[in-house]
Amino acid sequence: MTQTRRTFLTNSAVMMGGTAIGLGGFAGPAAAQTTMTGVSYLPPSYKALAYGSAGFVERLDQSDAVAVDYYDSGKLLKADEQLPALRSGSIDFMFHTTSYITRSLPILGITGLPGVVDELYANPGRIAKGSPLFDLINEQLAESDLYMVSMMGNILEPEYIWSSASGPIRSIDDIDGKKVRVVSFEATQVVEGYGAGAVRIPSSELYLALQRGTVDAAVANISTIIGRSLQEQLDVVYKLPMTAYGIGLFTTTRGWDRMGDAEKAAFEEAAQWFEENGASYSNNTIYPEEYWPMIEEAGLEQVEASDEDLSRLSEAAQEVRDNWIEEVGRDVGERAIALAMGETA
């Protein structure tokens, strides 16, 4: 049954685990398909980001075991409502960008650490399903009753600094005094260290913020730029890999354990497609063949980061990494970074 956002939130307030997982609906054999409710706040206009989640949902819904009730674009739940809803059992699975939930789930910060993300991005196998880093992340998530089924095979292309004609940024020195839109906590610390004023603005409001001069620049993945037509308000992209993120497919450990064999097999099969095609199609096909040509057509100046600035970024990011290590625990943090960097943990 399709719900509106209003009826969903109303019903969730009075239900006690009213979904199939919350009621233990997967515990025994079912005569009919089990309905699973899933959400994402990403709109279809984010073609590269929505490709993997849409493909997963399509394949899961085509199975004989599961029928999917799926809501994208925040139609059912806003970005900050998804994680609480999953934990409460009001939904069965969610897609979420890691950059939005690292404060709630610190281990996911490994996907956004400056000085680490470029290595992780260039080596997809390091965070692939079944890798030591993937398993380490899930060990930590399990303490919060969460299970990441997949992170679409890799993180996405790093986020660069995109600036307007009124405040162009072509080097680290140019960041000083600028108002920069940043989402991830990790990148926020770095840009503030370079003298910028960090501003947290939803991507849906970023076009007007750039147009009105509320911000001079944005740290963003190219999917955000194209998905929100921000290239119309931008002049320069400085390719300094400030941060990055992955899109995780999450359920709860309770929900996963309670799934019947048929439901779990269907979920795993769809998740395997997501793992093999999600990030790789975005990083290797959509970005180079479609999105970057659109940036060139829009006339943006593309500036590669100098070796000197890359070195300065690594030095500035050390404090961010040290803080993150202390937050997740020294043993876990150092192992995670070592695995991300291709070292023996």
C-alpha positions in Angstrom: 0.0 0.0 0.0 1.4 3.4 -1.0 1.6 5.9 1.8 1.8 9.7 1.9 4.5 11.2 4.0 1.9 12.6 6.4 0.1 9.2 7.0 3.5 7.5 7.3 4.8 9.8 10.0 1.4 9.7 11.8 1.2 5.9 11.8 4.9 5.6 12.8 4.2 7.6 15.9 1.7 5.1 17.2 3.0 1.9 15.8 5.3 -0.4 17.7 7.6 -1.8 15.0 4.8 -1.9 12.5 6.8 -3.0 9.5 7.4 -6.6 8.4 10.8 -6.5 10.1 9.5 -4.9 13.3 6.7 -7.5 13.6 9.0 -10.4 12.9 7.3 -10.9 9.6 10.3 -12.7 8.1 10.6 -15.3 10.8 8.4 -18.0 9.1 7.4 -19.1 5.6 5.2 -16.7 3.8 2.4 -17.5 1.4 2.8 -14.2 -0.4 5.5 -11.7 -1.1 6.9 -9.8 1.8 6.6 -6.0 1.4 9.7 -4.0 2.2 9.7 -0.2 2.6 12.8 1.6 1.4 13.8 5.3 1.1 16.3 7.7 -0.3 16.4 11.4 -0.2 18.2 11.7 -3.5 16.1 12.8 -6.5 16.2 11.1 -9.9 17.9 14.3 -11.3 21.0 13.0 -9.5 21.3 10.5 -12.4 24.7 9.1 -11.4 23.7 8.7 -7.7 20.2 7.3 -8.4 21.3 4.8 -11.0 22.5 2.2 -8.4 19.6 2.6 -6.0 17.0 2.5 -8.8 18.6 -0.6 -10.2 18.6 -2.4 -6.8 15.0 -1.5 -6.2 13.9 -2.7 -9.6 15.7 -6.1 -9.2 14.4 -6.6 -5.7 10.9 -5.8 -6.7 11.0 -8.3 -9.6 11.8 -11.1 -7.2 9.1 -13.6 -6.3 9.8 -13.1 -2.6 9.7 -9.3 -2.1 7.5 -6.5 -3.2 9.1 -3.0 -2.7 7.4 0.1 -1.4 10.1 2.7 -2.4 10.2 6.5 -1.9 13.0 8.6 -3.4 13.5 12.4 -3.3 12.7 12.6 0.4 9.0 12.0 -0.4 8.5 9.9 2.7 11.4 10.9 4.9 13.9 13.7 4.8 17.6 13.0 4.9 17.9 13.5 8.7 14.8 11.4 9.4 16.0 8.2 7.6 18.4 6.8 10.1 16.0 7.2 13.1 13.2 5.6 11.1 15.4 2.7 10.1 16.5 2.1 13.7 12.9 2.2 15.0 11.8 -0.3 12.4 9.5 2.1 10.5 11.3 1.4 7.3 13.2 -1.8 6.2 16.1 -0.3 4.3 17.6 3.0 3.2 20.2 4.4 0.9 22.2 7.2 2.5 25.3 9.2 1.5 27.9 8.7 4.2 28.8 12.4 4.4 25.5 13.1 6.1 25.7 10.6 8.9 29.3 10.5 10.0 28.4 12.4 13.2 25.9 9.6 14.1 28.1 6.8 12.7 31.7 7.9 13.0 33.2 4.8 11.4 31.8 6.0 8.1 34.1 9.0 8.3 36.7 6.9 6.6 34.9 7.7 3.3 35.5 11.4 3.8 39.0 11.8 5.3 41.1 14.3 3.3 44.4 12.7 2.2 42.7 9.3 2.3 39.8 9.5 -0.1 41.8 9.9 -3.3 43.6 6.6 -2.5 40.3 4.9 -1.6 38.7 6.2 -4.8 41.5 5.0 -7.0 41.4 1.5 -5.5 37.8 0.2 -5.5 38.6 -3.2 -4.1 39.7 -1.7 -0.7 36.1 -1.0 0.4 34.3 -3.6 -1.7 31.9 -6.0 -0.1 33.9 -8.7 1.7 37.1 -6.6 2.0 38.8 -6.2 5.4 37.8 -2.6 5.5 34.2 -3.3 4.6 34.0 -6.0 7.3 35.7 -3.6 9.9 33.0 -0.9 9.1 30.3 -3.5 9.7 31.8 -4.7 12.9 31.5 -1.1 14.2 28.0 -0.5 12.7 26.8 -3.7 14.4 27.3 -2.0 17.8 24.5 0.3 16.7 22.3 -2.5 15.3 23.1 -1.5 11.8 24.2 -3.6 8.8 25.6 -2.0 5.6 24.8 -4.5 2.9 26.9 -2.7 0.3 28.6 0.7 -0.4 28.0 0.4 -4.1 31.4 -1.1 -4.6 33.4 2.1 -3.9 33.2 5.7 -2.9 32.4 8.2 -5.6 34.8 10.6 -7.3 36.2 13.1 -4.7 34.5 16.4 -4.0 36.4 19.4 -5.4 36.1 23.2 -4.8 33.7 24.9 -7.3 33.7 28.7 -7.2 31.9 31.6 -8.8 33.3 34.4 -10.9 33.0 36.8 -7.9 35.3 34.6 -5.7 37.3 32.3 -7.9 39.5 29.7 -6.2 42.5 28.3 -8.1 44.8 27.4 -5.2 44.7 26.8 -1.4 45.7 30.4 -0.8 42.6 31.6 -2.6 40.4 29.9 0.0 41.2 32.5 2.7 38.3 34.8 3.3 35.8 33.0 1.1 32.4 31.7 2.1 32.4 28.0 1.2 29.5 25.6 1.3 30.6 22.3 2.9 28.6 19.3 4.0 31.0 16.8 5.5 32.4 17.5 9.0 35.8 16.3 7.8 36.1 18.9 5.0 34.7 21.6 7.2 37.7 21.4 9.5 40.1 21.8 6.6 38.5 24.8 4.8 38.2 26.6 8.1 41.8 26.0 8.7 42.5 27.7 5.4 40.6 30.8 6.6 37.3 30.1 4.9 33.9 30.6 6.5 32.2 27.2 6.3 28.5 27.3 5.5 26.1 24.3 5.6 23.5 24.7 2.9 21.2 22.0 1.5 22.0 21.2 -2.2 18.4 22.3 -3.0 19.2 25.8 -1.9 22.7 26.0 -3.3 21.8 27.5 -6.7 20.2 30.6 -5.2 23.0 30.8 -2.6 25.6 31.1 -5.3 23.4 33.4 -7.4 22.9 35.8 -4.5 26.5 35.6 -3.2 25.5 34.0 0.0 28.5 31.7 -0.7 31.4 32.1 -3.0 32.2 28.5 -3.5 31.1 24.9 -2.7 32.9 21.7 -1.9 30.8 19.2 -3.9 30.8 16.1 -6.0 30.1 16.6 -9.7 26.7 14.9 -9.3 25.6 17.7 -7.1 26.8 20.3 -9.7 24.9 18.7 -12.6 21.9 17.5 -10.6 21.2 21.0 -9.4 22.4 22.8 -12.6 25.0 24.7 -10.5 27.4 25.0 -13.5 25.2 27.9 -14.5 26.4 29.8 -11.5 30.0 28.7 -11.4 33.2 29.7 -13.1 36.1 27.6 -11.8 36.6 24.0 -10.5 39.7 23.5 -8.5 40.4 19.8 -8.4 41.7 19.5 -4.9 40.3 16.2 -3.4 38.8 17.7 -0.3 36.6 14.9 0.8 34.3 12.2 -0.7 31.4 9.9 0.2 29.8 6.6 -0.7 26.2 5.6 -0.9 25.5 2.8 1.6 22.6 0.4 1.5 21.6 -0.1 5.1 19.3 -2.2 7.1 19.3 -3.2 10.8 21.1 -6.3 12.0 17.8 -7.3 13.6 15.9 -7.0 10.4 18.6 -8.8 8.4 18.7 -11.7 10.9 14.9 -12.0 10.8 14.6 -12.2 7.0 13.5 -15.6 5.6 15.8 -17.4 3.3 13.9 -16.4 0.1 13.8 -12.7 1.1 17.4 -12.6 2.1 18.4 -14.3 -1.2 16.5 -11.8 -3.2 18.0 -8.9 -1.2 21.5 -10.3 -1.7 21.0 -10.8 -5.4 19.8 -7.2 -5.9 22.6 -5.9 -3.6 25.2 -7.7 -5.7 24.1 -5.9 -8.8 24.3 -2.6 -6.8 27.8 -3.5 -5.6 29.1 -4.3 -9.1 27.4 -1.4 -10.9 26.6 1.5 -8.5 29.9 3.3 -8.1 31.6 1.9 -11.2 29.0 3.1 -13.6 29.0 6.6 -12.1 32.8 6.9 -11.8 33.8 5.2 -15.1 30.9 6.0 -17.4 28.5 8.8 -16.4 31.2 11.2 -15.0 33.8 11.0 -17.8 31.4 10.5 -20.7 28.5 12.8 -19.7 29.1 15.0 -16.7 32.6 16.4 -17.3 31.8 17.2 -21.0 28.8 19.2 -19.7 31.2 21.1 -17.4 33.5 21.8 -20.4 30.5 22.9 -22.5 29.4 25.3 -19.7 32.8 26.9 -20.0 34.1 26.3 -16.5 37.9 26.7 -16.0 39.3 23.4 -14.7 42.4 23.8 -12.5 44.4 20.7 -11.4 45.8 20.8 -7.9 49.5 21.4 -7.7 51.8 19.0 -6.0 52.5 21.7 -3.4 48.8 22.1 -2.6 48.3 18.3 -2.4 51.1 18.2 0.1 49.6 21.1 2.0 46.2 19.4 2.1 47.8 16.2 3.4 49.5 18.1 6.2 46.4 20.1 7.1 44.3 16.9 7.1 46.5 15.1 9.6 44.8 16.8 12.5 41.4 15.8 11.0 42.6 12.2 10.8 44.0 12.3 14.3 40.7 13.6 15.7 38.8 10.9 13.8 41.1 8.2 15.1 40.5 9.3 18.7 36.7 9.4 18.1 36.4 5.8 16.7 39.2 4.4 18.9 42.9 4.2 18.1 43.0 0.6 17.1 40.0 0.8 14.8 40.9 4.1 13.3 44.5 3.2 12.5 43.5 -0.1 11.0 40.8 1.5 8.9 43.2 4.2 7.5 45.9 1.6 6.9 43.4 -0.6 4.9 42.2 2.4 3.0 45.7 3.3 2.0 46.5 -0.3 0.9 48.8 -1.0 3.9 48.8 -4.1 6.1 46.6 -3.3 9.1 
